[in-house]
Amino acid sequence: MALAEPEPAAAAQPSLGVQ
């Protein structure tokens, strides 16, 4: 599912290091 919508997935997990 992440492949279908990688953008929203990143928004849901900003802890990954987006900041």
Phi and psi restraints in degrees (range 20) as a CNS / XPLOR table:
assign (resid 1 and name C) (resid 2 and name N)
       (resid 2 and name CA) (resid 2 and name C) 1.0 -60.0 20.0 2
assign (resid 2 and name N) (resid 2 and name CA)
       (resid 2 and name C) (resid 3 and name N) 1.0 -33.5 20.0 2
assign (resid 2 and name C) (resid 3 and name N)
       (resid 3 and name CA) (resid 3 and name C) 1.0 -68.7 20.0 2
assign (resid 3 and name N) (resid 3 and name CA)
       (resid 3 and name C) (resid 4 and name N) 1.0 -30.0 20.0 2
assign (resid 3 and name C) (resid 4 and name N)
       (resid 4 and name CA) (resid 4 and name C) 1.0 -72.9 20.0 2
assign (resid 4 and name N) (resid 4 and name CA)
       (resid 4 and name C) (resid 5 and name N) 1.0 -27.7 20.0 2
assign (resid 4 and name C) (resid 5 and name N)
       (resid 5 and name CA) (resid 5 and name C) 1.0 -151.7 20.0 2
assign (resid 5 and name N) (resid 5 and name CA)
       (resid 5 and name C) (resid 6 and name N) 1.0 74.3 20.0 2
assign (resid 5 and name C) (resid 6 and name N)
       (resid 6 and name CA) (resid 6 and name C) 1.0 -69.8 20.0 2
assign (resid 6 and name N) (resid 6 and name CA)
       (resid 6 and name C) (resid 7 and name N) 1.0 -26.8 20.0 2
assign (resid 6 and name C) (resid 7 and name N)
       (resid 7 and name CA) (resid 7 and name C) 1.0 -67.9 20.0 2
assign (resid 7 and name N) (resid 7 and name CA)
       (resid 7 and name C) (resid 8 and name N) 1.0 -54.3 20.0 2
assign (resid 7 and name C) (resid 8 and name N)
       (resid 8 and name CA) (resid 8 and name C) 1.0 -62.9 20.0 2
assign (resid 8 and name N) (resid 8 and name CA)
       (resid 8 and name C) (resid 9 and name N) 1.0 -29.6 20.0 2
assign (resid 8 and name C) (resid 9 and name N)
       (resid 9 and name CA) (resid 9 and name C) 1.0 -66.2 20.0 2
assign (resid 9 and name N) (resid 9 and name CA)
       (resid 9 and name C) (resid 10 and name N) 1.0 -39.3 20.0 2
assign (resid 9 and name C) (resid 10 and name N)
       (resid 10 and name CA) (resid 10 and name C) 1.0 -69.1 20.0 2
assign (resid 10 and name N) (resid 10 and name CA)
       (resid 10 and name C) (resid 11 and name N) 1.0 -35.4 20.0 2
assign (resid 10 and name C) (resid 11 and name N)
       (resid 11 and name CA) (resid 11 and name C) 1.0 -67.8 20.0 2
assign (resid 11 and name N) (resid 11 and name CA)
       (resid 11 and name C) (resid 12 and name N) 1.0 -31.4 20.0 2
assign (resid 11 and name C) (resid 12 and name N)
       (resid 12 and name CA) (resid 12 and name C) 1.0 -76.7 20.0 2
assign (resid 12 and name N) (resid 12 and name CA)
       (resid 12 and name C) (resid 13 and name N) 1.0 -22.7 20.0 2
assign (resid 12 and name C) (resid 13 and name N)
       (resid 13 and name CA) (resid 13 and name C) 1.0 -127.0 20.0 2
assign (resid 13 and name N) (resid 13 and name CA)
       (resid 13 and name C) (resid 14 and name N) 1.0 66.0 20.0 2
assign (resid 13 and name C) (resid 14 and name N)
       (resid 14 and name CA) (resid 14 and name C) 1.0 -67.8 20.0 2
assign (resid 14 and name N) (resid 14 and name CA)
       (resid 14 and name C) (resid 15 and name N) 1.0 -11.5 20.0 2
assign (resid 14 and name C) (resid 15 and name N)
       (resid 15 and name CA) (resid 15 and name C) 1.0 -69.6 20.0 2
assign (resid 15 and name N) (resid 15 and name CA)
       (resid 15 and name C) (resid 16 and name N) 1.0 -12.8 20.0 2
assign (resid 15 and name C) (resid 16 and name N)
       (resid 16 and name CA) (resid 16 and name C) 1.0 -60.6 20.0 2
assign (resid 16 and name N) (resid 16 and name CA)
       (resid 16 and name C) (resid 17 and name N) 1.0 -26.7 20.0 2
assign (resid 16 and name C) (resid 17 and name N)
       (resid 17 and name CA) (resid 17 and name C) 1.0 128.3 20.0 2
assign (resid 17 and name N) (resid 17 and name CA)
       (resid 17 and name C) (resid 18 and name N) 1.0 26.9 20.0 2
assign (resid 17 and name C) (resid 18 and name N)
       (resid 18 and name CA) (resid 18 and name C) 1.0 -67.7 20.0 2
assign (resid 18 and name N) (resid 18 and name CA)
       (resid 18 and name C) (resid 19 and name N) 1.0 -32.6 20.0 2
